Amino acid sequence: MKIRTALIAFLASLLLQVSLVPFAGSEMIRPNLPLLVLVVFATRRGAFQAVLFGFVAGLLLDVLSSGMFGMSAFVFSLTGFVTGKLFHSDLPLPLGLWAFASAIGLLLAALAWSVLITFGTLAPVGGTLSAQMIPSAAYTWVLGMLWAISPWYGRRAGVRLD
Amino acid sequence: MKMLAYLDRHRDWVALVVALVVSVALMSASGHPNADTFRRTVSRPFELFAAPFNFVTRAVSLWDENADLRAKLVELSAERSQWRDALLENARLRRLLGFRDRPEFDYLAAEVIAREPTPALSSLVLDKGSGQGIDVGQAVVTADGLAGVVHRAGPASCTVLLATDRNFAVSARVERTRVDGIVRWAGGGKMALTEVPRNLDVKPGDRVVTSGLGGVIPGGIPIGLVESVNREDQLFLEVIVEPFVQYHKLEELFVLLPRARAGDSAAGSSERGEPRG
């Protein structure tokens, strides 16, 4: 995955995230397309570049968000690092490993977001995680799997379908 | 160089740490309503980590602060004691004002500056003397009643012979029946009303006051209550009186100055012998 492709994909996902995605889910549960792009990027480019990409992408997301500035940068940096560290591969990932890698990445992001929200609001982390973040992560994971089995996007993203 | 090489080898970790630190700093510095709560929550682990180190510096500062507070405590305790004394003195003076019903006398306040060193005698030294109009034989009272008479008067001090001294005597009267007698010290903390004929009416509980017959000590000053009456003697009653004044607690007294002498400044010291009563 080239940097330019990643940037275009990210900007496109960001555009969708702020325009169409709110209508694709409920008030509490909605997919996170920029995060999905980050996970794909991390598996292809590794932890270092994923941290940088995640930090900048997170800051962009924070600009558009009503949350604490820096929260998305934190989550994206951490998620990019862990996913890139564990699942970086120059070769396309088998579908099963991609499913596992994206699940880990999305769940980690959900956990990190829940903890940060808890720090900010002192709301119970368990409630935030189970009622909002994990369902949203599952939603995103399903979209990621659909994207992965799509021949064109799967090939671009490096997912091996065998 | 080695450091740079090390950082380059672990650049992904370095990038992560930098990204996370910057993110946390941005969150803490943001003006979001949740930022305050976030800052407090995030700083809590650091406070726990820093607690052992802070303990040492705090212990040193607490040591100094403790010494300062102790000094302040002593100072405040002394101040509180003074206020308390003033409060009690105020109460006593208020009671005395109620007692002040003698227009022919002025009350000169005086404080006790010394007490009789000889156990067999009972007297006090006051901080006022002939310079303030005090003369020998003048009555000395408290809010409760008669304390004694002026025995000697110097320019700036005077000696008061207390009613509990064996040499003290004052003409007195039973208030209820107007029976006259002479009050003397009876040993211990008691006084005796003597020279009272056996057939006269005196009962326990009767109030004894000065009679004013001596001409120096005015009449009507409370002395005490009749505690017991013994009629075994064939001529006189043996009347024991419980004095009103607590002589071992005297602190400030009032010397009764005849109006004509009030404010006068007697020249020199006066040593005029035994008190009259």
Contacts between the chains, C-beta under 8 A, distances in Angstrom:
chain1	res1	chain2	res2	distance
A	46	B	12	7.1
A	47	B	12	3.9
A	47	B	15	7.9
A	47	B	16	7.4
A	48	B	11	5.3
A	48	B	12	4.0
A	48	B	15	5.5
A	51	B	12	6.3
A	51	B	15	4.1
A	51	B	16	5.0
A	51	B	19	5.3
A	52	B	15	6.1
A	52	B	19	7.7
A	54	B	19	7.3
A	55	B	15	7.9
A	55	B	19	4.2
A	55	B	22	7.5
A	55	B	23	7.3
A	58	B	23	7.3
A	62	B	26	7.7
A	67	B	32	6.9
A	67	B	34	7.7
A	68	B	26	8.0
A	68	B	27	4.5
A	68	B	30	5.0
A	68	B	32	4.4
A	68	B	34	5.7
A	68	B	35	5.7
A	68	B	38	6.2
A	69	B	26	5.2
A	69	B	27	6.7
A	69	B	30	4.2
A	69	B	32	6.9
A	70	B	22	7.4
A	70	B	23	4.3
A	70	B	24	6.9
A	70	B	25	7.2
A	70	B	26	3.0
A	70	B	27	4.1
A	70	B	30	6.6
A	71	B	23	7.4
A	71	B	27	5.8
A	73	B	19	6.8
A	73	B	22	7.3
A	73	B	23	4.3
A	73	B	26	6.8
A	74	B	19	7.6
A	74	B	20	5.9
A	74	B	23	3.5
A	74	B	24	6.6
A	74	B	27	7.0
A	77	B	15	8.0
A	77	B	16	6.2
A	77	B	19	3.7
A	77	B	20	6.0
A	77	B	23	6.4
A	78	B	16	7.2
A	78	B	20	6.6
A	81	B	12	6.5
A	81	B	15	7.7
A	81	B	16	4.4
A	84	B	12	7.3
A	85	B	12	6.9
A	116	B	27	7.5
A	116	B	38	7.5
A	118	B	41	8.0
A	119	B	37	7.0
A	119	B	38	4.9
A	119	B	41	4.2
A	119	B	42	6.2
A	120	B	27	7.8
A	120	B	32	7.5
A	120	B	34	3.4
A	120	B	35	7.3
A	120	B	37	5.5
A	120	B	38	4.3
A	120	B	41	7.7
A	121	B	34	5.6
A	121	B	37	6.5
A	122	B	37	5.9
A	122	B	41	7.4
